[in-house]
């Protein structure tokens, strides 16, 4: 496949709703999102924002877990899906090598305009993630997807790839108009609860993490569901903004724990609710 601009290729938009677990997306009942296709439970390759985005930008989307299948065969079929997504024949694992990095391949081989708008500082433009992008920007606010939609550009002479890392569903699960003084507070970015529940402790003074009661954990989960429900309206704006024949993928980089088995948050935690994420994809119009 020669390095040529493929204006007939589809635009591709990858929306990553940071930290959104599958059952929270299901509870939010996102009717706009599901116009793309059915809401699927899938599994992230990583339990934290940065490594998960490295996998996503390798082209490795959250996966199913089919039994009696060789991993290499699953990868092969998953990469073949990019021919359908982009409307370009001949895309497979071999074509993505040697870089195995989707933005680099799209820009360098197919002539795409590539852009990333991110909410989380661990994804800032100084990281190695910023390779193969024409534009890579850390947004001034961590919880304003609507501002991202306003900045999207689709050049008339070539297809575009946009990565949107969306922060409303990340702790503290705050909407753009929420009063920061009313956000929940946790020292550090995340904590691990040794014993979740009323009157529980969190590992004593060595951790420096304040305890959450069961009621507070329920409130935090409800805040994430509320954020997902709000973002469904922003997705409506996105779907109205992108050109016809655009392929959109909406997923999460990882999930979140709200007291299950004594944990809160995500990261160095081996738990299914940290890895189970929502996944929807489809072509618009």
C-alpha positions as CSV (number, residue, x, y, z in Angstrom):
1,X,0.0,0.0,0.0
2,X,1.7,3.1,-1.2
3,X,2.0,6.4,0.7
4,X,-0.8,8.3,-1.0
5,X,-3.7,10.4,0.2
6,X,-6.9,8.4,0.2
7,X,-9.7,11.1,0.1
8,X,-12.3,8.4,-0.4
9,X,-11.4,6.7,2.9
10,X,-13.8,7.2,5.8
11,X,-13.1,9.6,8.7
12,X,-12.5,7.8,12.0
13,X,-13.4,9.2,15.4
14,X,-12.3,7.3,18.5
15,X,-14.1,8.5,21.7
16,X,-12.6,7.2,25.0
17,X,-14.9,7.9,28.0
18,X,-12.2,7.7,30.6
19,X,-12.9,5.3,33.5
20,X,-16.4,4.4,32.4
21,X,-17.3,0.8,33.5
22,X,-19.7,-1.2,31.4
23,X,-22.6,-1.5,33.9
24,X,-22.5,2.3,34.5
25,X,-22.9,2.9,30.8
26,X,-25.8,0.4,30.7
27,X,-27.4,2.1,33.7
28,X,-27.1,5.5,32.1
29,X,-29.4,4.3,29.2
30,X,-27.6,6.2,26.4
31,X,-30.1,6.3,23.5
32,X,-27.9,8.4,21.2
33,X,-24.9,6.2,21.7
34,X,-26.8,3.1,20.8
35,X,-27.9,4.6,17.5
36,X,-24.4,3.6,16.4
37,X,-24.9,-0.1,17.3
38,X,-25.5,-2.3,20.3
39,X,-23.8,-1.6,23.6
40,X,-21.3,-4.4,24.1
41,X,-19.3,-5.4,27.2
42,X,-15.7,-5.8,26.3
43,X,-12.3,-6.1,28.1
44,X,-9.6,-3.5,28.2
45,X,-6.0,-4.5,27.6
46,X,-4.9,-2.4,30.6
47,X,-6.3,-1.1,33.9
48,X,-4.9,2.5,33.8
49,X,-5.3,5.5,31.4
50,X,-1.8,5.7,29.9
51,X,-1.1,2.1,29.0
52,X,-4.6,1.6,27.8
53,X,-4.3,4.5,25.3
54,X,-1.0,3.0,24.1
55,X,-2.9,-0.2,23.2
56,X,-5.8,1.8,21.7
57,X,-3.4,3.7,19.4
58,X,-1.8,0.4,18.4
59,X,-5.2,-0.4,17.0
60,X,-6.0,-2.8,19.7
61,X,-9.5,-2.0,20.8
62,X,-11.1,-3.5,23.9
63,X,-11.6,-7.2,23.1
64,X,-14.1,-9.9,23.5
65,X,-13.0,-13.1,25.3
66,X,-13.9,-15.9,22.9
67,X,-13.2,-19.5,24.1
68,X,-11.0,-21.9,22.1
69,X,-9.4,-19.2,20.0
70,X,-5.7,-18.6,19.5
71,X,-4.8,-15.1,20.5
72,X,-2.9,-14.6,17.2
73,X,-6.1,-15.4,15.3
74,X,-8.1,-12.9,17.3
75,X,-5.6,-10.2,16.6
76,X,-5.6,-11.0,12.9
77,X,-9.4,-10.7,12.6
78,X,-9.5,-7.6,14.8
79,X,-7.0,-5.7,12.6
80,X,-8.8,-6.8,9.5
81,X,-11.8,-4.9,10.8
82,X,-10.0,-1.6,10.0
83,X,-10.6,-2.2,6.3
84,X,-14.3,-2.1,7.0
85,X,-14.0,0.8,9.4
86,X,-11.9,3.0,7.0
87,X,-13.4,1.8,3.7
88,X,-9.9,0.9,2.5
89,X,-9.1,-2.6,1.4
90,X,-6.0,-4.5,2.4
91,X,-5.5,-3.3,6.0
92,X,-4.2,-6.0,8.2
93,X,-1.6,-6.7,10.9
94,X,1.2,-6.9,8.3
95,X,0.3,-3.5,6.8
96,X,0.4,-1.9,10.2
97,X,3.9,-3.2,10.9
98,X,6.6,-2.2,11.6
99,X,5.4,0.7,13.6
100,X,2.2,-0.9,14.7
101,X,0.8,2.6,15.6
102,X,-2.4,3.6,14.1
103,X,-1.9,7.5,13.9
104,X,1.5,7.0,12.2
105,X,0.0,4.5,9.7
106,X,-3.1,6.6,9.0
107,X,-1.0,9.8,8.4
108,X,2.0,8.3,6.8
109,X,0.4,5.6,4.6
110,X,-3.1,6.8,3.9
111,X,-2.6,10.6,4.1
112,X,-5.0,11.2,7.0
113,X,-5.1,14.3,9.1
114,X,-4.6,13.1,12.7
115,X,-5.7,14.9,15.8
116,X,-5.9,14.1,19.6
117,X,-7.7,16.2,22.2
118,X,-7.1,14.7,25.6
119,X,-8.4,15.4,29.1
120,X,-6.0,13.5,31.3
121,X,-2.5,15.1,32.0
122,X,-0.8,11.7,31.8
123,X,-1.7,11.8,28.1
124,X,-0.1,15.2,27.6
125,X,1.7,16.1,24.3
126,X,5.2,15.5,25.8
127,X,4.5,11.8,26.1
128,X,5.4,9.2,23.4
129,X,1.7,9.0,22.6
130,X,2.1,12.1,20.5
131,X,3.6,10.3,17.5
132,X,2.0,10.5,14.1
133,X,-0.3,13.3,15.1
134,X,-0.7,16.6,13.2
135,X,-2.3,18.0,16.3
136,X,-2.1,16.8,19.9
137,X,-3.6,19.0,22.7
138,X,-4.3,18.7,26.4
139,X,-7.5,20.5,27.0
140,X,-7.6,23.3,29.5
141,X,-10.4,21.6,31.4
142,X,-10.5,17.9,32.2
143,X,-14.3,17.6,32.0
144,X,-15.6,19.4,28.9
145,X,-16.2,17.1,25.9
146,X,-18.4,19.8,24.3
147,X,-15.4,22.0,23.9
148,X,-13.7,19.2,22.0
149,X,-16.6,18.8,19.6
150,X,-16.4,22.5,18.9
151,X,-12.7,22.2,17.9
152,X,-13.0,19.2,15.5
153,X,-11.9,19.9,11.9
154,X,-12.4,17.7,8.9
155,X,-10.2,18.8,5.9
156,X,-12.1,18.7,2.6
157,X,-9.2,17.1,0.7
158,X,-8.3,14.2,3.0
159,X,-9.8,12.0,5.7
160,X,-9.4,12.7,9.4
161,X,-8.7,10.6,12.5
162,X,-9.7,12.1,15.8
163,X,-9.0,10.7,19.3
164,X,-11.1,12.3,22.0
165,X,-10.1,11.3,25.6
166,X,-13.2,12.5,27.6
167,X,-12.9,13.2,31.4
168,X,-16.4,13.7,32.7
169,X,-16.6,10.0,33.6
170,X,-13.2,10.1,35.4
171,X,-13.1,10.8,39.1
172,X,-14.5,13.2,40.4
173,X,-17.2,12.5,37.8
174,X,-18.0,16.2,37.3
175,X,-19.9,17.9,34.6
176,X,-18.7,21.2,33.1
177,X,-21.1,23.4,35.1
178,X,-20.7,21.6,38.4
179,X,-19.3,23.7,41.3
180,X,-15.8,22.5,42.1
181,X,-16.4,23.2,45.8
182,X,-19.0,20.4,45.7
183,X,-16.8,17.8,44.1
184,X,-16.0,14.7,46.2
185,X,-12.5,14.9,47.6
186,X,-9.9,12.2,47.8
187,X,-6.2,12.8,48.6
188,X,-4.2,11.9,45.5
189,X,-6.0,10.9,42.3
190,X,-7.2,7.5,43.5
191,X,-7.4,5.4,46.6
192,X,-7.7,1.8,47.5
193,X,-10.1,0.8,50.2
194,X,-9.1,-2.2,52.3
195,X,-12.6,-2.5,53.7
196,X,-15.4,-0.7,52.1
197,X,-18.5,-0.1,54.2
198,X,-19.9,2.0,57.0
199,X,-17.3,2.7,59.6
200,X,-14.5,1.0,57.7
201,X,-10.8,2.1,57.6
202,X,-8.6,2.3,54.6
203,X,-5.3,0.9,55.8
204,X,-4.5,3.4,58.6
205,X,-2.2,6.5,58.6
206,X,0.3,5.0,56.3
207,X,-2.0,5.4,53.3
208,X,-3.2,8.9,53.9
209,X,-6.5,8.0,52.1
210,X,-9.7,9.1,53.7
211,X,-12.4,6.4,54.0
212,X,-15.6,6.3,52.0
213,X,-18.7,4.8,53.5
214,X,-20.9,2.5,51.5
215,X,-23.3,5.4,51.0
216,X,-20.6,7.6,49.7
217,X,-19.4,4.9,47.2
218,X,-23.0,4.6,46.0
219,X,-23.0,8.3,45.4
220,X,-19.8,8.2,43.5
221,X,-21.1,5.4,41.2
222,X,-24.3,7.5,40.7
223,X,-22.1,10.5,39.7
224,X,-20.4,8.4,37.0
225,X,-23.8,7.2,35.7
226,X,-25.0,10.8,35.7
227,X,-21.9,11.9,33.7
228,X,-22.5,9.1,31.2
229,X,-26.1,10.2,30.7
230,X,-25.0,13.8,30.2
231,X,-22.4,12.8,27.6
232,X,-25.0,11.1,25.6
233,X,-26.3,14.5,24.8
234,X,-22.8,15.7,23.8
235,X,-22.5,12.6,21.6
236,X,-25.6,13.9,19.8
237,X,-23.7,17.1,19.0
238,X,-20.7,15.0,17.9
239,X,-22.8,12.9,15.6
240,X,-24.4,16.0,14.0
241,X,-20.9,17.6,13.6
242,X,-19.0,14.8,11.8
243,X,-19.4,14.4,8.0
244,X,-21.4,11.7,6.5
245,X,-19.8,8.3,6.2
246,X,-17.7,8.7,9.3
247,X,-16.9,5.6,11.4
248,X,-17.2,6.3,15.2
249,X,-16.0,4.1,18.0
250,X,-17.1,4.9,21.6
251,X,-15.5,2.9,24.4
252,X,-13.5,3.4,27.7
253,X,-9.9,2.9,28.5
254,X,-10.7,1.0,31.7
255,X,-13.4,0.7,34.3
256,X,-13.7,1.7,37.9
257,X,-14.3,0.2,41.3
258,X,-16.8,1.5,43.7
259,X,-16.2,-0.6,46.8
260,X,-16.3,-4.0,45.2
261,X,-14.0,-6.3,47.2
262,X,-12.7,-3.4,49.2
263,X,-11.4,-1.3,46.3
264,X,-12.0,2.2,44.9
265,X,-10.6,3.5,41.7
266,X,-8.4,1.8,39.1
267,X,-4.8,1.1,38.3
268,X,-2.8,-1.6,40.0
269,X,-5.9,-3.6,40.7
270,X,-6.7,-7.0,39.2
271,X,-10.5,-7.0,39.1
272,X,-13.0,-7.5,36.4
273,X,-14.8,-4.2,37.0
274,X,-11.5,-2.4,36.3
275,X,-11.2,-4.2,32.9
276,X,-14.9,-4.5,31.7
277,X,-15.7,-1.5,29.5
278,X,-18.5,-0.4,27.1
279,X,-18.0,-0.7,23.4
280,X,-20.1,0.6,20.5
281,X,-19.1,1.3,16.9
282,X,-20.7,2.0,13.6
283,X,-20.9,4.2,10.5
284,X,-22.9,7.4,10.7
285,X,-25.2,8.1,7.8
